[in-house]
Amino acid sequence: MAIAGENPSPNKIAPIVAAYAILMNARNEKLSAWHRLTTVVSIKGHLDDSVSSRALTLFNRMGLTMSTSSKLRLLDEAGEMLEDNIARSLRKNPLIKITGDNLDIYVRTGHHSLDRHNKDLHTFASNIIFSRIAQLGSFSTSFTMPSLETLSPEKFFPNGHHRDTLTNTYCVLLGRILAEFKDFSWVQKVLPAHIYHPYQAEMRQKSEVFQLPIILKNEAKHEDCIDILDQYQQVLCDVYMKVFGSTDLLRYYKVPVGGDQLTRVSLEEAKHLRSLATSPEKRFEDLHPFIIELWHIKQDFLECSW
């Protein structure tokens, strides 16, 4: 019915599908896939506060969404599925990394008053990322500390193979810029589609990234940073216990924590505050090292390039 005729109208598809879903739900309450989908869209649209809950109840009575209690069960199921997916990937490779950054939201109110004004919500978002390159067979927890007497400034400059690789990379990047001009468009035909590097096969694989729950914490406060690390530690211990039956691999390999310059400093300072705690979990010994992610610098570079 929705696509009948040679030129079906897109405006008719959504109402007919919605009506069909409502009728099928009235006939069989277990046919709720469509209603689960509309409920997820409603949740993503922030229909989760006290005012919106009444709207969600109205939609449920109309047969458009699930009930408010079913919505809570749906959120619990989504959390369990996330943990199962992390555990499934962890069985293949226990080497993971966590990245996090602040997520500030500015909420404008429609009517200003003494008790109603604009709000700044400080939240923190985190991801678990599985490495596409590092594997157990090629990973080592030991390293050799060079002698300070043998270090010289020349060792920090690219030379030999590294210098040639850097020069070839610059040539490709410069060629891509020139190819944007009409007179140099022919350069595009001789440029490689991808710059060669030893890990091309691994980097062709899809990244496995799992988002952790967003929490109402402000990374500018030390007590909130401690709560963030507590959440990391709890999630890691739970998933490693679920997969391996213990946290031995977590304790052996540890998990790097990445963030921008401010996040790295704040989280590392919060870890130092727990240095005298009574257990390795409370001391956050499984979270090491804290490293800098240069996404803000890359963003600034791209903005300047435009």
C-alpha positions in Angstrom: 0.0 0.0 0.0 2.8 2.4 0.9 4.7 2.0 -2.4 1.7 1.3 -4.7 1.8 2.9 -8.1 4.6 3.9 -10.4 5.5 7.1 -8.5 4.7 6.5 -4.8 4.6 9.6 -2.7 7.2 9.7 0.1 4.7 11.6 2.3 2.4 8.5 2.3 5.0 5.9 3.4 5.5 7.1 7.0 1.8 7.5 7.9 0.9 4.1 6.4 3.8 2.3 8.1 2.9 4.0 11.4 -0.8 3.0 11.1 0.2 -0.6 10.2 2.5 -0.8 13.3 -0.3 0.5 15.6 -2.8 -2.0 14.2 -0.3 -4.9 14.6 0.5 -3.8 18.1 -3.2 -3.8 19.0 -3.5 -7.3 17.6 -0.3 -8.7 19.2 1.5 -6.7 21.9 4.7 -8.7 21.4 5.2 -7.2 17.9 7.0 -4.2 19.4 10.1 -3.8 17.1 8.7 -0.7 15.5 7.7 0.7 18.9 11.2 0.0 20.3 12.6 1.9 17.4 10.3 5.0 18.0 11.1 4.8 21.7 14.8 4.9 21.1 14.3 7.9 18.8 12.3 9.6 21.5 15.0 8.9 24.1 17.6 10.3 21.7 15.4 13.4 21.4 15.6 13.8 25.2 12.0 12.7 26.1 13.2 11.5 29.5 12.4 14.3 31.9 9.3 14.8 34.0 7.5 16.9 31.4 8.5 14.7 28.5 7.4 11.5 30.4 3.8 12.7 30.1 4.3 13.2 26.4 5.8 9.7 26.2 2.8 8.3 28.1 0.5 10.0 25.6 2.4 8.6 22.7 2.2 5.1 24.3 -1.6 5.4 24.6 -1.8 6.3 20.9 0.2 3.2 20.1 3.3 5.1 18.9 5.9 4.2 21.6 6.5 1.9 24.5 5.5 2.8 28.0 7.7 4.7 30.4 8.5 1.5 32.4 9.3 -0.4 29.3 11.6 2.4 28.3 13.7 1.9 31.4 13.9 -1.8 30.6 15.0 -0.9 27.1 17.8 1.2 28.4 18.9 -1.6 30.7 18.9 -4.0 27.7 21.0 -1.5 25.7 23.6 -1.4 28.6 23.8 -5.2 28.8 24.2 -5.4 25.0 27.1 -2.9 25.2 28.8 -5.0 27.9 28.3 -8.2 25.8 29.8 -6.6 22.7 32.9 -5.4 24.7 33.3 -8.8 26.2 33.1 -10.4 22.7 35.9 -8.2 21.4 37.9 -8.6 24.6 38.1 -12.4 24.0 39.9 -11.8 20.7 42.3 -9.1 22.0 42.7 -8.0 25.7 44.7 -4.9 24.7 42.3 -1.9 24.9 42.5 1.9 25.5 40.1 4.4 27.0 39.7 7.9 25.7 37.6 10.6 27.4 36.8 14.3 27.0 34.5 16.8 28.5 31.1 17.3 26.9 29.7 20.7 27.9 26.0 21.5 27.1 24.5 25.0 27.3 20.8 24.9 28.0 18.8 28.1 27.2 15.6 28.7 29.0 12.6 30.2 27.2 11.6 32.5 30.1 14.1 34.0 32.5 13.2 34.5 36.1 14.9 34.4 39.5 14.8 30.6 39.6 14.9 29.9 35.9 18.1 30.8 33.9 20.4 29.4 31.4 22.5 26.4 32.6 25.9 25.0 31.8 25.9 21.2 32.1 29.3 19.7 32.5 29.4 16.0 31.5 32.1 13.6 30.6 32.1 11.2 27.6 34.4 8.2 27.3 35.1 5.4 24.7 36.7 2.0 24.9 38.9 1.4 21.8 40.4 -1.9 20.7 43.7 -1.8 19.0 44.0 -2.8 15.4 47.8 -3.2 15.5 48.9 -4.2 18.9 48.4 -8.0 19.6 49.5 -10.2 22.3 52.3 -11.8 20.2 53.8 -8.4 19.4 53.3 -6.7 22.8 55.9 -6.3 25.5 55.7 -4.7 28.9 59.4 -4.3 29.3 61.7 -1.7 27.8 65.4 -0.7 28.1 66.2 2.7 29.5 69.0 4.3 27.5 71.9 6.0 29.2 71.6 9.8 29.4 75.3 10.1 28.4 74.5 8.4 25.0 71.7 10.8 24.1 72.3 13.6 21.7 70.1 16.1 19.9 70.8 14.3 16.5 68.9 11.2 17.8 65.7 13.2 17.9 65.9 14.3 14.3 64.7 12.0 11.4 67.5 10.5 9.4 68.1 7.6 7.0 64.9 5.6 6.3 62.7 7.8 8.5 63.8 10.9 6.7 63.1 9.3 3.3 59.7 8.2 4.4 58.9 11.7 5.7 60.0 13.3 2.5 57.9 10.9 0.3 54.9 11.6 2.5 55.3 15.3 2.1 55.5 14.9 -1.7 52.2 13.0 -1.7 50.5 15.6 0.5 51.9 18.5 -1.6 50.8 16.7 -4.8 47.2 16.4 -3.4 47.1 20.2 -2.8 48.4 21.0 -6.3 45.9 18.5 -7.9 43.1 20.8 -6.7 44.2 23.4 -9.2 43.0 23.0 -12.8 46.4 23.3 -14.4 47.8 20.5 -12.1 44.8 18.2 -12.1 46.9 15.6 -14.0 49.0 15.1 -10.9 46.1 13.2 -9.3 46.6 10.3 -11.7 50.1 9.6 -10.5 49.5 10.0 -6.8 48.9 6.9 -4.7 45.4 6.5 -3.2 47.0 5.8 0.2 50.4 6.7 1.6 52.3 3.5 2.2 53.1 2.4 5.7 53.8 -1.0 7.3 50.4 -1.4 8.9 48.2 -0.8 5.9 46.4 -4.2 6.2 45.6 -3.6 9.9 44.4 -0.1 9.4 42.0 -1.2 6.7 40.0 -3.0 9.4 37.1 -1.3 11.0 37.8 0.3 14.4 36.0 -1.2 17.3 34.8 1.7 19.5 32.3 1.3 22.3 30.9 4.3 24.1 30.7 4.2 27.9 27.8 5.9 29.7 28.0 9.7 29.8 28.3 10.9 33.4 27.5 14.2 35.0 31.1 15.0 36.1 33.3 18.0 35.5 36.9 17.3 34.7 37.9 20.6 36.2 37.2 19.2 39.7 39.5 16.7 41.3 36.7 14.9 43.1 34.8 14.4 39.8 38.0 13.1 38.1 38.3 10.5 40.9 34.7 9.5 40.2 35.5 9.2 36.5 38.5 6.9 37.2 36.4 4.9 39.6 33.9 4.3 36.8 36.7 3.2 34.4 38.1 0.8 37.0 34.7 -0.7 37.8 33.8 -1.2 34.1 37.2 -2.8 33.4 37.1 -5.1 36.4 33.6 -6.3 35.6 34.3 -7.0 31.9 37.6 -8.8 32.5 36.0 -10.9 35.3 33.2 -11.8 32.9 35.5 -12.8 30.1 38.6 -14.3 31.8 37.3 -15.1 35.3 39.9 -12.8 36.9 41.6 -9.4 36.5 45.1 -10.9 36.1 45.4 -9.8 32.4 44.1 -6.4 33.3 46.7 -6.1 36.0 49.5 -7.3 33.7 48.8 -5.3 30.5 47.0 -2.3 32.0 44.9 0.1 30.0 46.1 3.5 28.7 43.9 6.5 29.2 43.9 9.2 26.6 42.6 12.7 26.6 43.5 16.3 25.6 46.2 18.1 27.5 43.8 19.3 30.3 42.1 15.9 30.6 45.4 14.1 30.9 46.7 16.3 33.6 43.4 16.3 35.6 43.0 12.5 35.5 46.7 11.9 36.3 46.5 14.3 39.3 43.4 12.5 40.5 45.3 9.2 40.4 48.0 10.7 42.5 45.5 11.6 45.1 44.7 7.9 45.6 48.3 6.8 45.8 48.0 5.8 49.5 44.8 3.8 49.0 44.6 0.2 50.4 44.0 -1.7 47.2 45.3 -1.7 43.6 41.8 -0.9 42.3 41.5 2.1 44.6 45.0 3.3 43.5 43.9 2.9 39.9 47.0 0.8 39.1 45.3 -0.7 36.1 45.0 2.7 34.4 48.4 3.4 33.0 49.8 5.4 31.3 47.9 8.7 30.8 48.6 10.0 27.3 47.7 13.0 25.3 45.4 12.8 22.3 46.0 15.6 19.8 42.5 15.9 18.4 42.1 19.5 19.4 45.4 20.3 17.7 44.3 18.4 14.6 41.0 20.3 14.6 42.8 23.6 14.9 45.1 22.6 12.0 42.2 21.7 9.8 40.4 25.0 10.6 43.5 27.0 9.8 43.9 25.0 6.5 40.5 26.1 5.4 
